[in-house]
Amino acid sequence: MGSSTRDKILIAAAEMLGEDAGSTLSVRAVAARAGVSTGSLRHFFPTQRALRDAVLAGIYDYIASGDEIHDRSIPARDRLAGCLRQVLTPGGELRAAWVKVFEAFLVPEPTGETDAAYLAMEREGLRRVESWLAVLVREGALPEGDNTRRARFLNTVLNGLSIERALPHDDALLTSETETLYGAVDAVLEGLL
């Protein structure tokens, strides 16, 4: 059975993001790569933001389907810290990722397209952390509260840790990073946010 038009569009857009994380996913380029008309693309995704959000959500859902956040045999604190640690890619890869972000979003003058691309990635990062927090709320390990605020706090911590890891550092960094990560998790789980 062949892929649906919507699936073809999402696959083409995901491939484009895989090749260039800073890609703006122009309607024409994605439609051409998917082998569909721009009208068909607009039928499923009326805006570039809708397209980018759907692609990033799909990528995350695929990658995160086996998240340890669902493994109740592990304490909630360790599950959340483990999921957050997934975001911190190994040293050299993280440096390369930050260089790409810098070149795509900080070097050029801001435009509506670059702003939208970055904000879409930021929204998806928040969505990912909020989904982990929602699991913990559902099981009673985390009190009801503003998960968006909590996710913003945790993402800010992750951003700082990732920049720190991308820069030159000594061997003590991983110990310090773990302490910081658990401190942030504790702040959230103890209802300080």
Short mmCIF file of the C-alpha atoms (twelve columns), coordinates in Angstrom:
data_MODEL
# 
_entry.id   MODEL 
# 
loop_
_atom_site.group_PDB 
_atom_site.id 
_atom_site.type_symbol 
_atom_site.label_atom_id 
_atom_site.label_alt_id 
_atom_site.label_comp_id 
_atom_site.label_asym_id 
_atom_site.label_seq_id 
_atom_site.Cartn_x 
_atom_site.Cartn_y 
_atom_site.Cartn_z 
_atom_site.pdbx_PDB_model_num 
ATOM 1   C CA . MET A 1   0.000  0.000  0.000  1 
ATOM 2   C CA . GLY A 2   1.406  3.412  -0.951 1 
ATOM 3   C CA . SER A 3   1.976  6.327  1.373  1 
ATOM 4   C CA . SER A 4   -0.742 8.924  1.706  1 
ATOM 5   C CA . THR A 5   -0.136 12.435 0.369  1 
ATOM 6   C CA . ARG A 6   0.154  13.730 3.929  1 
ATOM 7   C CA . ASP A 7   2.741  11.048 4.764  1 
ATOM 8   C CA . LYS A 8   4.741  11.840 1.626  1 
ATOM 9   C CA . ILE A 9   4.837  15.502 2.627  1 
ATOM 10  C CA . LEU A 10  5.924  14.710 6.185  1 
ATOM 11  C CA . ILE A 11  8.624  12.300 5.006  1 
ATOM 12  C CA . ALA A 12  10.000 14.818 2.500  1 
ATOM 13  C CA . ALA A 13  10.052 17.583 5.120  1 
ATOM 14  C CA . ALA A 14  11.705 15.308 7.710  1 
ATOM 15  C CA . GLU A 15  14.400 14.360 5.188  1 
ATOM 16  C CA . MET A 16  15.022 18.047 4.483  1 
ATOM 17  C CA . LEU A 17  15.353 18.798 8.216  1 
ATOM 18  C CA . GLY A 18  17.670 15.801 8.575  1 
ATOM 19  C CA . GLU A 19  19.928 17.225 5.881  1 
ATOM 20  C CA . ASP A 20  19.778 20.774 7.269  1 
ATOM 21  C CA . ALA A 21  18.277 21.416 10.727 1 
ATOM 22  C CA . GLY A 22  18.023 25.116 9.865  1 
ATOM 23  C CA . SER A 23  15.918 24.447 6.776  1 
ATOM 24  C CA . THR A 24  12.929 26.758 6.510  1 
ATOM 25  C CA . LEU A 25  10.858 24.059 4.793  1 
ATOM 26  C CA . SER A 26  9.624  26.217 1.961  1 
ATOM 27  C CA . VAL A 27  6.296  25.040 0.590  1 
ATOM 28  C CA . ARG A 28  7.607  24.723 -2.956 1 
ATOM 29  C CA . ALA A 29  10.734 22.791 -1.977 1 
ATOM 30  C CA . VAL A 30  8.846  20.351 0.240  1 
ATOM 31  C CA . ALA A 31  6.073  19.860 -2.332 1 
ATOM 32  C CA . ALA A 32  8.628  19.219 -5.082 1 
ATOM 33  C CA . ARG A 33  10.531 16.718 -2.968 1 
ATOM 34  C CA . ALA A 34  7.291  14.941 -1.987 1 
ATOM 35  C CA . GLY A 35  6.070  14.908 -5.581 1 
ATOM 36  C CA . VAL A 36  2.851  16.749 -4.752 1 
ATOM 37  C CA . SER A 37  1.392  20.109 -5.698 1 
ATOM 38  C CA . THR A 38  1.742  23.122 -3.427 1 
ATOM 39  C CA . GLY A 39  -2.065 23.142 -3.218 1 
ATOM 40  C CA . SER A 40  -2.042 19.596 -1.829 1 
ATOM 41  C CA . LEU A 41  0.586  20.561 0.697  1 
ATOM 42  C CA . ARG A 42  -1.438 23.618 1.762  1 
ATOM 43  C CA . HIS A 43  -4.546 21.432 2.100  1 
ATOM 44  C CA . PHE A 44  -2.838 19.419 4.856  1 
ATOM 45  C CA . PHE A 45  -0.591 22.171 6.232  1 
ATOM 46  C CA . PRO A 46  -2.009 25.673 5.688  1 
ATOM 47  C CA . THR A 47  1.114  27.349 7.113  1 
ATOM 48  C CA . GLN A 48  4.830  26.640 7.264  1 
ATOM 49  C CA . ARG A 49  4.508  26.595 11.038 1 
ATOM 50  C CA . ALA A 50  1.848  23.866 10.876 1 
ATOM 51  C CA . LEU A 51  4.093  21.822 8.598  1 
ATOM 52  C CA . ARG A 52  7.208  22.293 10.738 1 
ATOM 53  C CA . ASP A 53  5.316  21.549 13.957 1 
ATOM 54  C CA . ALA A 54  3.858  18.342 12.495 1 
ATOM 55  C CA . VAL A 55  7.269  17.197 11.221 1 
ATOM 56  C CA . LEU A 56  9.030  17.882 14.513 1 
ATOM 57  C CA . ALA A 57  6.242  16.200 16.486 1 
ATOM 58  C CA . GLY A 58  6.479  13.137 14.235 1 
ATOM 59  C CA . ILE A 59  10.248 12.960 14.559 1 
ATOM 60  C CA . TYR A 60  10.017 13.248 18.322 1 
ATOM 61  C CA . ASP A 61  7.226  10.699 18.636 1 
ATOM 62  C CA . TYR A 62  9.296  8.222  16.616 1 
ATOM 63  C CA . ILE A 63  12.497 8.823  18.575 1 
ATOM 64  C CA . ALA A 64  10.806 8.939  21.978 1 
ATOM 65  C CA . SER A 65  8.514  5.947  21.611 1 
ATOM 66  C CA . GLY A 66  10.772 3.964  23.945 1 
ATOM 67  C CA . ASP A 67  11.407 6.726  26.506 1 
ATOM 68  C CA . GLU A 68  12.232 5.433  29.952 1 
ATOM 69  C CA . ILE A 69  9.698  7.912  31.366 1 
ATOM 70  C CA . HIS A 70  7.121  5.111  31.064 1 
ATOM 71  C CA . ASP A 71  9.219  2.558  33.003 1 
ATOM 72  C CA . ARG A 72  7.710  2.640  36.502 1 
ATOM 73  C CA . SER A 73  10.370 0.246  37.783 1 
ATOM 74  C CA . ILE A 74  12.712 3.271  37.771 1 
ATOM 75  C CA . PRO A 75  12.082 6.104  40.282 1 
ATOM 76  C CA . ALA A 76  10.387 9.174  38.730 1 
ATOM 77  C CA . ARG A 77  13.407 11.357 39.578 1 
ATOM 78  C CA . ASP A 78  15.791 9.088  37.662 1 
ATOM 79  C CA . ARG A 79  13.387 8.664  34.739 1 
ATOM 80  C CA . LEU A 80  12.994 12.410 34.254 1 
ATOM 81  C CA . ALA A 81  16.736 13.026 34.615 1 
ATOM 82  C CA . GLY A 82  17.433 10.210 32.136 1 
ATOM 83  C CA . CYS A 83  15.034 11.647 29.573 1 
ATOM 84  C CA . LEU A 84  16.551 15.103 29.963 1 
ATOM 85  C CA . ARG A 85  20.047 13.623 29.574 1 
ATOM 86  C CA . GLN A 86  18.980 12.195 26.179 1 
ATOM 87  C CA . VAL A 87  18.840 15.774 24.919 1 
ATOM 88  C CA . LEU A 88  22.508 16.281 25.753 1 
ATOM 89  C CA . THR A 89  24.287 14.571 22.886 1 
ATOM 90  C CA . PRO A 90  27.920 13.466 23.303 1 
ATOM 91  C CA . GLY A 91  30.620 16.173 23.340 1 
ATOM 92  C CA . GLY A 92  31.801 16.466 19.724 1 
ATOM 93  C CA . GLU A 93  28.306 16.021 18.330 1 
ATOM 94  C CA . LEU A 94  26.957 18.670 20.669 1 
ATOM 95  C CA . ARG A 95  29.621 21.135 19.585 1 
ATOM 96  C CA . ALA A 96  28.765 20.502 15.931 1 
ATOM 97  C CA . ALA A 97  25.061 20.942 16.712 1 
ATOM 98  C CA . TRP A 98  25.680 24.302 18.414 1 
ATOM 99  C CA . VAL A 99  27.829 25.452 15.491 1 
ATOM 100 C CA . LYS A 100 24.910 24.650 13.149 1 
ATOM 101 C CA . VAL A 101 22.463 26.529 15.373 1 
ATOM 102 C CA . PHE A 102 24.835 29.483 15.573 1 
ATOM 103 C CA . GLU A 103 25.345 29.570 11.802 1 
ATOM 104 C CA . ALA A 104 21.654 29.124 11.028 1 
ATOM 105 C CA . PHE A 105 20.117 31.472 13.576 1 
ATOM 106 C CA . LEU A 106 22.705 33.893 14.989 1 
ATOM 107 C CA . VAL A 107 25.097 34.719 12.151 1 
ATOM 108 C CA . PRO A 108 22.554 35.865 9.554  1 
ATOM 109 C CA . GLU A 109 20.329 38.855 10.140 1 
ATOM 110 C CA . PRO A 110 17.032 37.672 11.649 1 
ATOM 111 C CA . THR A 111 14.202 37.114 9.220  1 
ATOM 112 C CA . GLY A 112 10.674 35.897 9.680  1 
ATOM 113 C CA . GLU A 113 11.686 32.528 8.253  1 
ATOM 114 C CA . THR A 114 14.704 31.985 10.499 1 
ATOM 115 C CA . ASP A 115 12.776 33.155 13.544 1 
ATOM 116 C CA . ALA A 116 9.931  30.769 12.713 1 
ATOM 117 C CA . ALA A 117 12.330 27.870 12.182 1 
ATOM 118 C CA . TYR A 118 14.052 28.420 15.510 1 
ATOM 119 C CA . LEU A 119 10.796 28.961 17.398 1 
ATOM 120 C CA . ALA A 120 9.406  25.731 15.940 1 
ATOM 121 C CA . MET A 121 12.411 23.810 17.269 1 
ATOM 122 C CA . GLU A 122 11.992 25.529 20.632 1 
ATOM 123 C CA . ARG A 123 8.266  24.653 20.751 1 
ATOM 124 C CA . GLU A 124 9.040  21.027 19.979 1 
ATOM 125 C CA . GLY A 125 11.632 20.908 22.745 1 
ATOM 126 C CA . LEU A 126 9.035  22.255 25.171 1 
ATOM 127 C CA . ARG A 127 6.445  19.786 23.909 1 
ATOM 128 C CA . ARG A 128 8.829  16.915 24.484 1 
ATOM 129 C CA . VAL A 129 9.593  17.932 28.085 1 
ATOM 130 C CA . GLU A 130 5.915  18.701 28.774 1 
ATOM 131 C CA . SER A 131 4.985  15.200 27.588 1 
ATOM 132 C CA . TRP A 132 7.444  13.685 30.087 1 
ATOM 133 C CA . LEU A 133 6.028  15.856 32.861 1 
ATOM 134 C CA . ALA A 134 2.463  14.908 31.904 1 
ATOM 135 C CA . VAL A 135 3.322  11.224 32.365 1 
ATOM 136 C CA . LEU A 136 4.585  11.952 35.875 1 
ATOM 137 C CA . VAL A 137 1.462  13.997 36.698 1 
ATOM 138 C CA . ARG A 138 -0.818 11.186 35.470 1 
ATOM 139 C CA . GLU A 139 0.899  8.643  37.697 1 
ATOM 140 C CA . GLY A 140 0.916  10.982 40.715 1 
ATOM 141 C CA . ALA A 141 4.703  11.420 40.913 1 
ATOM 142 C CA . LEU A 142 4.361  15.134 40.134 1 
ATOM 143 C CA . PRO A 143 1.595  17.394 41.458 1 
ATOM 144 C CA . GLU A 144 -0.743 19.128 39.020 1 
ATOM 145 C CA . GLY A 145 0.713  22.446 37.925 1 
ATOM 146 C CA . ASP A 146 1.954  24.565 35.066 1 
ATOM 147 C CA . ASN A 147 3.905  22.042 32.985 1 
ATOM 148 C CA . THR A 148 4.729  24.687 30.393 1 
ATOM 149 C CA . ARG A 149 6.488  26.765 33.035 1 
ATOM 150 C CA . ARG A 150 8.271  23.673 34.354 1 
ATOM 151 C CA . ALA A 151 9.323  22.665 30.842 1 
ATOM 152 C CA . ARG A 152 10.692 26.143 30.109 1 
ATOM 153 C CA . PHE A 153 12.780 25.958 33.277 1 
ATOM 154 C CA . LEU A 154 14.124 22.492 32.410 1 
ATOM 155 C CA . ASN A 155 14.853 23.533 28.799 1 
ATOM 156 C CA . THR A 156 16.752 26.584 30.051 1 
ATOM 157 C CA . VAL A 157 18.867 24.305 32.241 1 
ATOM 158 C CA . LEU A 158 19.448 21.959 29.281 1 
ATOM 159 C CA . ASN A 159 20.459 24.866 27.042 1 
ATOM 160 C CA . GLY A 160 23.014 26.013 29.601 1 
ATOM 161 C CA . LEU A 161 24.381 22.512 30.114 1 
ATOM 162 C CA . SER A 162 24.622 21.878 26.382 1 
ATOM 163 C CA . ILE A 163 26.533 25.110 25.775 1 
ATOM 164 C CA . GLU A 164 28.831 24.293 28.676 1 
ATOM 165 C CA . ARG A 165 29.472 20.813 27.287 1 
ATOM 166 C CA . ALA A 166 30.102 22.164 23.777 1 
ATOM 167 C CA . LEU A 167 32.817 24.515 25.078 1 
ATOM 168 C CA . PRO A 168 36.243 23.326 26.286 1 
ATOM 169 C CA . HIS A 169 35.902 21.712 29.725 1 
ATOM 170 C CA . ASP A 170 37.682 19.449 32.182 1 
ATOM 171 C CA . ASP A 171 36.750 15.945 33.327 1 
ATOM 172 C CA . ALA A 172 34.763 17.254 36.307 1 
ATOM 173 C CA . LEU A 173 32.095 18.637 33.983 1 
ATOM 174 C CA . LEU A 174 30.042 15.430 33.802 1 
ATOM 175 C CA . THR A 175 29.816 15.222 37.595 1 
ATOM 176 C CA . SER A 176 28.797 18.871 37.825 1 
ATOM 177 C CA . GLU A 177 26.333 18.378 34.957 1 
ATOM 178 C CA . THR A 178 24.678 15.446 36.733 1 
ATOM 179 C CA . GLU A 179 24.369 17.456 39.962 1 
ATOM 180 C CA . THR A 180 22.807 20.378 38.066 1 
ATOM 181 C CA . LEU A 181 20.417 18.107 36.180 1 
ATOM 182 C CA . TYR A 182 19.238 16.405 39.371 1 
ATOM 183 C CA . GLY A 183 18.944 19.780 41.127 1 
ATOM 184 C CA . ALA A 184 16.608 20.985 38.363 1 
ATOM 185 C CA . VAL A 185 14.595 17.747 38.454 1 
ATOM 186 C CA . ASP A 186 14.287 17.984 42.246 1 
ATOM 187 C CA . ALA A 187 13.078 21.578 41.994 1 
ATOM 188 C CA . VAL A 188 10.308 20.464 39.633 1 
ATOM 189 C CA . LEU A 189 9.333  17.295 41.511 1 
ATOM 190 C CA . GLU A 190 9.291  19.073 44.877 1 
ATOM 191 C CA . GLY A 191 6.875  21.677 43.511 1 
ATOM 192 C CA . LEU A 192 9.269  24.598 43.736 1 
ATOM 193 C CA . LEU A 193 8.091  25.689 40.283 1 
# 
